[in-house]
């Protein structure tokens, strides 16, 4: 599975890429820092997965996600957030995002989300505070 990682922090992109490297079937094909670069990378590389920070600049992440989901309906998108709330999850789901993981719990929540993606499962809920 090919993945694009989008985050304004090069340090955090490196952390996410290192965690993804531990997954046998995930290869990071692009590291980008904003919404426009995310769209360009997905358009050029056609990855199966995009992992995007809610705080990216340029195009806001919900616009970016909506555009990606429209152009690439089979693309799985995971949003990374600094916080969690029912409103945030509802807004993300309205943009076509299936998953939101907290940055502070990324190492715990990402494997759960990735397992759902691998199994082709429809998520019962967006990952939140109570996800293991």
ZAVEX-845896 format. One line per 3 residues: number of its first residue (from 1); their letters; for each residue x, y, z of C-alpha. Coordinates in nm, 3 decimals, padded with zeros to 5 digits. Each point is the difference from the previous one (the first is absolute). Example, Ala and Ser with C-alpha at 12.3 -4.5 7.8 and 13.67 -1.06 7.14 Angstrom:
<sites>
1) AS) 01.230:-00.450:00.780 ~ 00.137:00.344:-00.066
</sites>
This chain:
<sites>
1) XXX) 00.000:00.000:00.000 ~ 00.145:00.336:-00.104 ~ -00.049:00.300:00.228
4) XXX) 00.038:00.377:-00.012 ~ 00.076:00.174:00.330 ~ -00.102:00.366:00.027
7) XXX) 00.100:00.215:00.296 ~ 00.145:00.349:00.037 ~ 00.270:-00.132:00.232
10) XXX) 00.285:-00.187:-00.166 ~ 00.079:-00.156:00.339 ~ -00.351:-00.142:00.033
13) XXX) 00.004:-00.124:-00.362 ~ 00.319:-00.187:00.089 ~ -00.161:-00.151:00.312
16) XXX) -00.302:-00.119:-00.197 ~ 00.220:-00.137:-00.279 ~ 00.210:-00.190:00.256
19) XXX) -00.313:-00.152:00.154 ~ -00.130:-00.095:-00.344 ~ 00.334:-00.158:-00.089
22) XXX) -00.069:-00.261:00.270 ~ -00.303:-00.115:-00.201 ~ 00.101:-00.263:-00.255
25) XXX) -00.257:00.102:-00.259 ~ 00.015:00.381:00.026 ~ 00.243:00.211:-00.200
28) XXX) 00.011:00.379:00.033 ~ 00.027:00.136:-00.355 ~ -00.016:00.371:00.083
31) XXX) 00.049:00.239:00.290 ~ -00.183:00.329:-00.054 ~ -00.071:00.301:00.217
34) XXX) -00.329:00.150:-00.119 ~ -00.334:-00.067:-00.165 ~ 00.102:00.099:-00.352
37) XXX) 00.308:-00.226:00.013 ~ -00.221:-00.281:00.133 ~ -00.235:00.027:-00.296
40) XXX) 00.292:00.013:-00.243 ~ 00.170:-00.304:00.157 ~ -00.318:-00.207:00.003
43) XXX) -00.079:00.098:-00.361 ~ 00.350:-00.093:-00.116 ~ 00.067:-00.310:00.212
46) XXX) -00.349:-00.152:00.054 ~ 00.066:-00.133:00.351 ~ -00.259:-00.206:00.183
49) XXX) 00.042:00.199:00.322 ~ 00.041:00.367:00.096 ~ 00.086:00.094:00.357
52) XXX) -00.065:00.372:00.047 ~ 00.044:00.235:00.295 ~ -00.303:00.215:00.075
55) XXX) 00.236:00.297:00.044 ~ 00.150:00.003:-00.350 ~ 00.017:00.337:-00.168
58) XXX) -00.090:00.113:-00.352 ~ -00.336:-00.159:-00.079 ~ -00.166:-00.092:00.325
61) XXX) -00.004:-00.370:00.073 ~ -00.375:-00.046:-00.031 ~ 00.000:00.160:-00.345
64) XXX) 00.300:-00.213:-00.093 ~ -00.170:-00.314:00.127 ~ -00.326:00.077:-00.178
67) XXX) 00.185:00.054:-00.329 ~ 00.200:-00.319:00.042 ~ -00.304:-00.209:00.088
70) XXX) -00.183:00.139:-00.305 ~ 00.289:-00.064:-00.242 ~ 00.120:-00.325:00.158
73) XXX) -00.297:-00.172:00.166 ~ 00.202:-00.312:00.085 ~ 00.270:00.198:00.184
76) XXX) 00.003:-00.065:00.372 ~ 00.063:00.319:00.196 ~ 00.114:00.014:00.361
79) XXX) 00.001:00.340:00.166 ~ 00.232:00.076:00.288 ~ -00.124:00.241:00.266
82) XXX) 00.142:00.157:00.313 ~ -00.336:-00.041:00.175 ~ -00.322:-00.194:-00.029
85) XXX) -00.363:00.099:00.029 ~ -00.335:-00.119:-00.134 ~ -00.025:00.320:-00.208
88) XXX) 00.341:-00.058:-00.156 ~ -00.088:-00.360:-00.087 ~ -00.335:00.105:-00.151
91) XXX) 00.168:00.270:-00.210 ~ 00.266:-00.242:-00.121 ~ -00.256:-00.265:-00.089
94) XXX) -00.201:00.260:-00.192 ~ 00.308:00.065:-00.214 ~ 00.024:-00.370:-00.084
97) XXX) 00.267:-00.090:00.253 ~ -00.042:-00.339:00.160 ~ 00.267:00.026:00.266
100) XXX) 00.142:00.256:00.242 ~ 00.285:-00.094:00.231 ~ 00.153:00.212:00.272
103) XXX) 00.363:00.086:-00.054 ~ 00.083:-00.074:00.364 ~ -00.151:-00.349:-00.042
106) XXX) 00.104:-00.061:-00.362 ~ 00.217:-00.301:00.085 ~ -00.298:-00.161:00.180
109) XXX) -00.283:00.098:-00.232 ~ 00.165:-00.033:-00.341 ~ 00.038:-00.381:00.010
112) XXX) -00.371:-00.032:00.082 ~ -00.095:00.223:-00.294 ~ 00.245:-00.173:-00.234
115) XXX) -00.148:-00.338:00.093 ~ -00.347:00.126:-00.095 ~ 00.132:00.132:-00.331
118) XXX) 00.181:-00.328:-00.076 ~ -00.310:-00.200:00.079 ~ -00.215:00.230:-00.212
121) XXX) -00.223:00.065:00.296 ~ -00.232:00.294:00.013 ~ 00.089:00.183:00.322
124) XXX) -00.269:-00.013:00.264 ~ 00.122:00.333:00.135 ~ 00.282:00.241:-00.049
127) XXX) 00.285:-00.080:00.235 ~ -00.022:00.216:00.309 ~ 00.118:00.019:00.357
130) XXX) -00.111:-00.351:00.087 ~ 00.180:-00.183:-00.284 ~ 00.276:-00.235:00.098
</sites>
